[in-house]
C-alpha cells in the first residue's frame, strides 16, 4: 500500500477524533453555543463504472436550529481501479422522533473520477470532472443526546464521460453506515 494512502488514513482518523472531541466536549451547564455537527460514514457505491466500490463520506453541518442544517459533504471512493472525489454543499432537514430521526438532504457540487485499468497496450487510463447532485435520506438512531448511529441511502447524479470503452456514467447509488455528532 503506498505511503500516501497510509498517511491519508492517519490524517482522516486524527481529524475525526479531533472533531468528535470538540463536538462532545461541552461542559455541564454551559450555554448552547455549539451549533456544529459532524458525520462520518462507510459503505458502498453501486452503479459506478467500476461496479460496486467502497466509499467514505464525511459531512460538517451548521445548525440554524434543531430542524435545519447545512454544510459541506465529502465522498471518497479510494477503489483499486476507480478513484473518485466528490464535494458538495448540502442542506438537511431533521424530522425528530422519539426513536429515529429522519433526515432528507439535497446538495450540489463537483465530482472527479480517475479510472486506471490494466497495463500495456489495452490499458484504460481516463478521468473526468462533472457536476454532482447528491439526493438522499439518513436515518439516525440516537444513542445519547449528541451521538447517533446512522444509515444513509443516497442517489448521486453526475455526468462523467470516461471515454471509450468505458463511456458515460450518469448515476450511482450509495448505501452508507456511520455516526453523527450534533448539538
MIVEXRO-800985 format. One line per field, with one value per residue (C-alpha): x, y, z; residue number from 0. Coordinates in steps of 0.05 Angstrom, whole numbers, plus 32768, in hexadecimal, padded with zeros to 4 digits. Layout:
<recs>
c1 <- X; ...;
c2 <- Y; ...;
c3 <- Z; ...;
i <- NUM; ...;
</recs>
This chain:
<recs>
c1 <- 8000; 801E; 8036; 8008; 7FCA; 7FE3; 7FF1; 7FAC; 7F8B; 7FB2; 7FA0; 7F56; 7F53; 7F76; 7F45; 7F09; 7F22; 7F30; 7EEB; 7EC9; 7EEE; 7EDB; 7E91; 7E86; 7EB3; 7E80; 7E83; 7E44; 7E1A; 7E3C; 7E10; 7DFB; 7E2E; 7E46; 7E1A; 7E4A; 7E41; 7E6D; 7E5F; 7E89; 7E72; 7E8E; 7E6A; 7E63; 7E53; 7E2F; 7E28; 7E6C; 7E96; 7EBE; 7E80; 7E74; 7EAC; 7EBF; 7EAF; 7EBD; 7E90; 7E9D; 7E6F; 7E73; 7E31; 7E20; 7DDB; 7DB0; 7D81; 7D75; 7D4D; 7D79; 7DC4; 7DF2; 7E3B; 7E6F; 7E6F; 7EAB; 7EA5; 7EE5; 7EE7; 7F2F; 7F24; 7F58; 7F48; 7F1A; 7F2B; 7EF2; 7EEF; 7EAD; 7EA1; 7E5D; 7E39; 7DFE; 7DBE; 7D9C; 7D58; 7D54; 7D11; 7D1C; 7CF4; 7CFE; 7D24; 7D3F; 7D4D; 7D3D; 7D6B; 7D5E; 7D94; 7DA8; 7DE6; 7E0F; 7E59; 7E8F; 7EAA; 7EEC; 7EF7; 7F38; 7F36; 7F76; 7F6D; 7FA3; 7FE8; 8005; 7FE3; 7F9B; 7FA3; 7F69; 7F7F; 7F4A; 7F2D; 7EF6; 7ED7; 7E8D; 7E55; 7E3D; 7DF7; 7DEF; 7DA6; 7D96; 7D7D; 7DA0; 7D82; 7DA2; 7D9A; 7DA9; 7DD8; 7DE1; 7DCA; 7E06; 7E18; 7DF2; 7DFD; 7DE8; 7DDA; 7DD2; 7DB6; 7DCD; 7DC2; 7DFE; 7DEF; 7E2A; 7E42; 7E87; 7EA1; 7ED9; 7EE4; 7EDF; 7EDD; 7EC0; 7E91; 7E62; 7E50; 7E13; 7DFB; 7E0F; 7DEF; 7E12; 7E00; 7E28; 7E2C; 7E4B; 7E47; 7E2D; 7E43; 7E15; 7DFB;
c2 <- 8000; 8044; 8070; 80A9; 807E; 806A; 80B3; 80C8; 8093; 80AD; 80F6; 80E5; 80BC; 80F3; 8127; 80FC; 80F4; 813E; 8152; 811E; 8139; 8181; 8171; 8145; 816B; 819E; 81AC; 819E; 81DC; 8200; 822A; 820A; 8230; 81F3; 81ED; 81C1; 8177; 8144; 8102; 80CA; 808E; 804F; 8028; 8016; 803B; 8010; 801F; 8040; 8032; 8001; 7FDD; 7FDF; 8003; 8015; 805D; 808C; 80C9; 8104; 813E; 817C; 819E; 81E2; 81E0; 821E; 81FC; 81B3; 81A5; 81C3; 81BE; 81CA; 81C0; 819C; 8152; 812A; 80E6; 80BE; 807F; 8064; 8026; 7FFC; 8012; 804C; 8088; 80BA; 80FA; 8120; 8161; 8181; 81B4; 8190; 81A7; 8178; 8179; 8152; 8131; 811D; 80E6; 80BE; 8084; 8099; 80DB; 80DD; 810D; 8119; 8141; 815F; 8182; 8199; 8197; 8176; 812F; 8118; 80D0; 80AF; 8069; 8041; 7FFA; 7FCA; 7FD5; 7FCF; 7FDD; 7FD0; 7FFF; 802D; 806E; 80A4; 80D9; 810E; 8143; 8151; 8171; 8149; 8147; 811A; 810B; 80DD; 80CE; 80BC; 8096; 80AA; 807D; 80A8; 8087; 80C6; 810E; 811E; 80DA; 80B1; 8074; 8081; 805F; 8085; 8075; 80A7; 80B0; 80D2; 80F9; 810C; 8109; 80EA; 80DA; 80A8; 809E; 805C; 8023; 8039; 8071; 809D; 8095; 80BD; 809F; 8074; 805F; 805F; 8039; 8050; 8043; 8072; 80A0; 80E7; 8119; 8155; 818B;
c3 <- 8000; 7FED; 8025; 800E; 801A; 8060; 8070; 8057; 8085; 80C1; 80B2; 80A8; 80E9; 8110; 80F3; 8105; 814D; 8154; 813A; 8167; 81A4; 8194; 8185; 81C2; 81F3; 820D; 8257; 8281; 8289; 824E; 8220; 81DE; 81B3; 818C; 814E; 8127; 8117; 80F5; 80D2; 80B6; 808D; 806E; 8038; 7FEF; 7FAE; 7F7B; 7F31; 7F27; 7EEA; 7F15; 7F2F; 7F7B; 7F9F; 7FE7; 7FFD; 8036; 8045; 8073; 8082; 80AC; 80BE; 80DA; 80FC; 80F3; 8124; 8139; 80F9; 80C2; 80B3; 8078; 8069; 803F; 802E; 8014; 7FF4; 7FE7; 7FBD; 7FC4; 7F99; 7F77; 7F30; 7F3E; 7F69; 7F73; 7F9C; 7FA2; 7FC8; 7FD1; 7FFB; 801B; 803E; 8070; 8092; 80D3; 80E4; 812D; 814E; 818E; 816E; 812B; 8109; 80BE; 8099; 804F; 802B; 7FE8; 7FD0; 7F95; 7F87; 7F5D; 7F53; 7F35; 7F1F; 7F0A; 7EEC; 7EE1; 7EC6; 7EB1; 7E94; 7E4F; 7E0C; 7E24; 7E60; 7E72; 7E94; 7E94; 7EC2; 7EC2; 7EEF; 7EF0; 7F18; 7F55; 7F73; 7FB0; 7FC3; 7FFD; 8042; 8083; 80BD; 80FF; 813C; 817A; 81AD; 81D7; 81CF; 81A2; 8184; 8152; 8126; 80DE; 809D; 805C; 8017; 7FE2; 7F98; 7F77; 7F37; 7F0A; 7EC2; 7EBF; 7E7A; 7E81; 7E36; 7E0F; 7E21; 7E64; 7E4D; 7E76; 7EBF; 7ED4; 7F16; 7F50; 7F91; 7FD5; 8013; 8050; 809B; 80CD; 8109; 8114; 8149; 8150; 817E;
i <- 0; 1; 2; 3; 4; 5; 6; 7; 8; 9; 10; 11; 12; 13; 14; 15; 16; 17; 18; 19; 20; 21; 22; 23; 24; 25; 26; 27; 28; 29; 30; 31; 32; 33; 34; 35; 36; 37; 38; 39; 40; 41; 42; 43; 44; 45; 46; 47; 48; 49; 50; 51; 52; 53; 54; 55; 56; 57; 58; 59; 60; 61; 62; 63; 64; 65; 66; 67; 68; 69; 70; 71; 72; 73; 74; 75; 76; 77; 78; 79; 80; 81; 82; 83; 84; 85; 86; 87; 88; 89; 90; 91; 92; 93; 94; 95; 96; 97; 98; 99; 100; 101; 102; 103; 104; 105; 106; 107; 108; 109; 110; 111; 112; 113; 114; 115; 116; 117; 118; 119; 120; 121; 122; 123; 124; 125; 126; 127; 128; 129; 130; 131; 132; 133; 134; 135; 136; 137; 138; 139; 140; 141; 142; 143; 144; 145; 146; 147; 148; 149; 150; 151; 152; 153; 154; 155; 156; 157; 158; 159; 160; 161; 162; 163; 164; 165; 166; 167; 168; 169; 170; 171; 172; 173; 174; 175; 176; 177; 178; 179; 180; 181; 182;
</recs>
